[in-house]
């Protein structure tokens, strides 16, 4: 998991910053394309929502053992990624009122807890989520500084693309959500533009999405826009398909706090939610909320899915992941995948190994057709809306 170089298109999509300093977008794109390696097969592990502590509970030893049971799997990959919920630092103004509110949760852990990420094998985190701004700009800035100090890569701020050179391949990472401090998941024109930019400059493009309704009843992936707590949180199917059409090779989801299905679209894997990887007394548990997993995928040099495994987990105690020998997560994901995606559903063996569907012919070049900026007018099922009292973030 050694990274040879990193370039970040941070803040605005027109600038690329890397070891060679700051350059204009067109010049940087030309230079990056000229040095693009030929590509090679890769393995990637995705682990869903993770907090490293909060006012509801701080894991002992700066979260040193929080991921101990899953670290061996996370370390055995070319790239391991998670969705980092909450901030890393101290102070700042919380988004929640001083006396609290029943549906408001602000997560902040000490900056020192960031060391738990590389110790467990995490290479990159998604910051495009509702908790990255829990303590405003100060909290976001402290989080970025804590991650940089641990050499953990990040993406998800507006227009941000992270490029990392592995031995023999360049990988791009983008994160999208429905909040103003992230790249916009509901603006499909912007989604297409950013993903196409990344695809021009990388062998493999990995897109993170944080979207959808929350709660134990949200294991199905609905059609149309999803809502939670009065927020429009995106049409995840329309977004994911737009991203793949524009050049994404993996689309990895988080947000519902439960496992959802996995679709294979144009030979590319779309994991709509991996649930909660770990939290310490800040995620609700029980039933589907306690089921989790690590998705390990292998992809060809061109980004097509060639195999992998869903490693089943369960959250125990205060919210610590352990391997689940009952394979309950595999049964859940296999079931909802078939119900939601039919012939495009990933097929899993009882142990979680990906056994199908077979890869289709090579994907054609991305089209130039401009999609609508809004989701198709399809009514989502009733389970797509969660009342405020049902938040899966309830400690």
N, C-alpha and C positions, 0 to 999 in steps of 0.2 A: 504494500500500500504506500509506496514512496511516490511522491508527486514531483515531477521534474520541473514544472513551471506552472504558474497560475496567472491568468489575466482576468480582470473583473471589469465588466461594463456597469459601473455603479452609479446609482442616483438617476442619471439620464442615460438613454440608450446610445448616445453619440460618442462616448469616450471609452477607450479601453486602456486600463492601467495594468501594467505588469512589471516584470523585472527590468524592462528596457525603458521604463518611465511612461509618461502620458503622451498619447498620440491621437490624432483625429480619427474618427470612425472609419472613413473610406481607406485611409492609409493603413490603419491597423488591420482591416479586413483583408486587404491585398497581401500584406506581409504574412498574416496568419495562414491564409490559403496557400501561399507559396511554400510555406514550411510544413504543410499538413502531412503527417505520416500516412502510410498506406492503410493503416487499420489492422485490427486483429480481433479474434474472439475475446470476449470479456465475461467476467462474472460480476454480478451486482447484487447486494443485499439491501432490502428496504425494510424499515422497522416501525413505521407509524409514529404516533404521538408519544413524546417524551418530555417530562419535566424533571429538572434536577433539584427540586425543592421549592418550597414556598412558605408563606406564613402559616399554612395548614400543617406543615411538617417538613423538617429538614432531615434528609437521610444522613446517618452517621458517617464520619470520616470523609466529609465533603463528597458524598455520593460514591465513594470509592468502590463499594460492593454492589451498587444498585443494579448493574448489568452483568455481574459476575457469571451468572448461569448461562447467559446467551453470548458472552464475549467470544468463546471459541468459534462459534458460527460466524459472528460478525467479522472476526479477524481473517477468516479464510475466504476472502473475496478481493477482487481488484478494487472495488469501490463499495463502501458501506455508507448508507445515508439514512437519516431520520428526520422527522418533523420536530423541531425544537419549539416547545410551547413555553412561554414565559420569558423573563429577562434574567440576565446575569450581571449583578452589580449591587449597588446600595443606594438608598435615597431616591429622590424624585417624587413626583406627584402621581399617586395611584389613580387609575381611571374610576375606581369605585369611591362612593361617598364615604366620609369619615366614619359614619356609623354602620356602614355596610348596606347591602341590599341582597334580597334572597336570590337574585339571578345575576349577580355581578361577582366575578372572581378575577383577582389580579395576582399573578404569579411572579415572584422575584426570589432568586437564589444567589448566594455569594458567588462572586466572579471565580473564586478558587474552584468551585464545583465544575467548571468547564474542563478541568483536567480529567474528569471521568470519561469524557468523550473519546479522546485518542487512546486512553488506557483500554477501552472496550473495543477499539477498532473502528470508531466512527471517523469517516473522512470528510463528509460534507453534511450540512444541515440546511433545511428549508426554514426561512424566516417569514414566508408568506402565510401568515395565519393571524387569528384574532387576538392572540396573547403576546405577540411580538411588540406591541405598543402599549402594554399594560401600564408602563411608567413613562409614557411619552417619548419624546425625542432623546431625552437623557438616558432612559432605560435602553432604547435601541442602540444608542452610541456605546454605552458601557458593554452591552452584549457583544457587539461587533469587536470591540477591543479585547474582550475576554477570549473570544474565538480566535482572533488573530494571534494572541499570545500563545495559544495552544496549537497553532498551525492547523486549525480546523477550517475548512472552506465553508462558505455560506452563499446563499442566493435568495431572491424573493422580493427585494426592494424594487421600486418602480424602474422598469427598464433594465434590470440587472441580469447579466449573463456571466456565469463563472466558467472559464475555460481551464481545464487541467490536462496536462500532458502526462499520460502514463507511458511506460515503455512500449512504443509501437502504435500508440493511438491517442487521439485527442478527444476528450469528452466535454460536452457543454451541459451546464445545469441551469434551469430556469424554474422559478416558483411563482405561482399565481394564486390569488384569492380575491375576495370581494371587498377588500378594505383599501382606503386611499394610500396607506403606507406600503402597498404591495403592487406587483404587476396585476392588471385587471382581468379577472377570470371571465367577466361578463361582456367584455369588449372583444368579440371574436376577430374583428379586423386587426386590433393590436396584438392579439394572440398569434394570428397568422404571421404578422410582420416580424415579431420577435423570434418566433421559432424558426422561420425561414432564415433570418440573420444568423442564428446559431448553427443551423444546418449547413450554411455555406462555409463555416469555419471549423467544423468538427466532424470526426468520423461517426460519433454517436451523440445523440441529443436525448437528455433525460429531463423530463418535465414533471415537476411536483405540483399537485393541486390540493388546496385545502378548502373544502366546500361541502355543502350538503347539510341536511337536517341532523340533529343530534339525538341520541338516546337508544335505549335497549330495543325499541321497535323499528329501528332504522337500518336493518340489515339488507333490505331490498334496495336496489338502485332504480329509482323511479324515472319515468319520462318527464321532461319539462323542468321548470325552475323549482328549486327547493328553498324552503324558508325555515328559519329558526329565530325565535326571540324578536320577531318583527323585522328581521334582516333578510333580504334577498341574497341567497348564497350560491347562486349559479345553477346552470343546467349542465350537470357533470358529463352527461353523454355527449351533448353537442360540443362542449369544450374539448373533451378527450379526442373525439373524432377529428375536430378541427386541428388540434395539435399534431396528430399523426399524419393527416393529409398534408400538413405544412412541413413535415420532416422529422417529427419526434419519433424516437425509437422505443422509448419507455415512458409511460405516464403512470405516476405513482401517487395514490390518493391518501388523504387523511381528513379528519374533521368530524365524522359521525360518532367517533369513539366506540364503534363496533366494527366487526369484520363485514365486508361486502364481497361481492363476486369479482371474478377476474375474467376479462374479455380478451380475446385475441382478434384484433382488428387489423386487416392488411398485414398480417404476420407479426404485428407488434403487440406486446402485452400491455394491458391497461388494468391496473389493480385499483379498484375504486375506493377501498379503505382497508387498512391493516389494523384498525382499532388502536388501542393504547399499548404502547410498548412498555412503558414504566412511568409511574408517578408515585409520590410518597404522600399518602393521605390527602391527595387533592383530586383524584378521579373516583367517581362512584364505581362500585364493584358489585358483582352478583349476576348470575345468568350470562347472557351474551356479553355484558360489560366486562366480565372477567376473562373472556377468551381473546387471545391475541395470536400473533404469528410473526415470523420472519420470512419474507419472500426472497428466496435465492433464485436468480434467473441466470441462464447462460445465453448469450447472444452471439450471433455470427459477426464477422468483420463489418457487414453492412447493416448491423443492428437488428436483424430478424431474430425472433425468439427460437432457440434450438432446444431448450429444456430447462430443468430447474426443479425446485421443491419448495413447498410451503412447510416450514418448520412450525409445528403447533406449540403454542405456549398458553399458559394461564397465569393470571396475576394472583398472587397470594399475599397474605399478611397486609401490610400497609399499601401494597401496590407494586410488588416486586415480581418480575417475570421468572418463570421456571419452565422447563420442558414439560409438555403434557403428554404422558404416555397413553392417554385415552384417545388422542387424536380428535378431540371434539371440534377443534377449529377447522380441521380438514373436512369433516363432514358438513359443517355449516357452510364453508366456502364452496364446496362442491355442489351442495344443494341449491344455494341461491344463484350460483353462476349458471346452472342449467335452467333455472326458472326465468332468469332475467335476460340471458343472452342466447339461449338455444344452441344452434350449431356453431356459434362463435364463442361459446363458453370454453374456458380452459378445462381440460379433463385431468383429474387427480386420482392417483392410486390411493388405496386406504392409508398408506404411510405418508401421503402428501406429495409424492413425486409427480411432476408434470408429464403426462403421457399423451397429450393431444390438445387441440386438433392439429393435424399436419400443417406445415407451413404452406401457404399459397404461393403462386408464382411471384417473381420479384415485383416489388411495388413500383408503379410508374412514377415519373417525376411529379413533384407537387404541382397542382393546378394553379392557375393564376386567377381563378374566379374569386371574387370578393364575397365573403359570406355576410349574412345579416349580422348586425351588431347585437341583436337580441335573440333569445332562445326561441325555438319554434313554438307556436301556440298550441302546445299539448298540455292538457290538464294532468297534473301530478296526482297520484293516488293519495288518499287521506293520510297515509303514514308519513308523507313528506313534510308534515308540519308538526312541530313539537311545542306544546305549551311551555311557558317559562318555568313552571314548577318541575318539569321533567329533565332539567339539565343534567347531562352525564358528568358535568364538572363539579357537581355538588360534593363537597368534602365529607 
